[in-house]
Amino acid sequence: MQPNDPYAPYAPPAPPPYGDAQALYRQNVLVPQGASTAPLLAPRIRNVKLALGIAQIATGTVGLVLITAAVLVGDANVLLAAGVALFALSNLLLMAWAALSLVWLHKFWSWIPPEQRHTSMWKKYISPNQAAFFMLIPYFGFYWIFVMNLGIADILERMRVAYPTDKPPAKTIAMLNSIVPLLFFPAAPFLDYVFDKHVEGMAADMQARMRRHA
């Protein structure tokens, strides 16, 4: 066959060789070379988060009650000291709950196939590190809550096409888990637990089907 033969059958050009420093297009997002999935996280993380959340609410409530009682009674140093100590413990528990929430998010996002790590609210590739640490950006973190919660629901709906699950969509609980805690924070650990359990269940169903197709 001559190099420029006009009657030769069409042959598509060979794909370019991708090196370690180059990126690879998968579907409609630019996925970094080397991106991979991680095992599905264990349920103990969400259980510990719930326990921390309940303990944080309990210690904070009791601490405020004791501080209020000390102010009303007057000259009640023991009550005041106990209230301040419990309130301080409540803040430590809150930080532990928030840190474990970032761990959960990082691990769950690591399980998501790399080509699916984009959402309707953030159409670029989102790495597991971005998913977790963008939560820490002041003010922007409030927007990122919606990107992550609604994004996970969106991703699982896309994946449902290839890996069906009988569990209902997660969009409603994702929306509640994004909005309600901003208005009434004590609901956060409970809604977060329900959301985590629901999406973990969907992911577990999909993981089982992935193994059958492997």
Secondary structure, DSSP 8 states (H G I E B T S, - for coil): --TT-TTS-----------TTSEEEETTEEEETT--------THHHHHHHHHHHHHHHHHHHHHHHHHHHHHHSS-HHHHHHHHHHHHHHHHHHHHHHHHHHHHHHHHHHHS-GGG--BTTB-S---HHHHHHGGGSTTHHHHHHHHHHHHHHHHHHHHHTTS--SS--SHHHHHHHHHHHHH-GGGHHHHHHHHHHHHHHHHHHHHHHHHHH-
